Amino acid sequence: MMKKLLVVAGVIGAVALVAKKVKASNDERALWHEATTAPDLR
C-alpha cells in the first residue's frame, strides 16, 4: 500500500514539474514575441 502511494506521489510530482516547465516556456515565448514584434502605432 505504501509503495503505491509513493509511486502515485512521484507521478504527481513529475506531472507538476512538467506542467511548470511548459508554463514557463510558454510565458517566455510570449514575452519574446511581445519584445520582438513591431509596435502598432496606428
Number of C-alpha atoms within 10 A of each C-alpha: 5 7 8 9 10 11 11 12 12 12 12 12 12 12 12 12 12 12 12 12 12 12 12 12 12 12 12 12 12 12 11 11 11 11 10 9 8 8 8 5 4 3
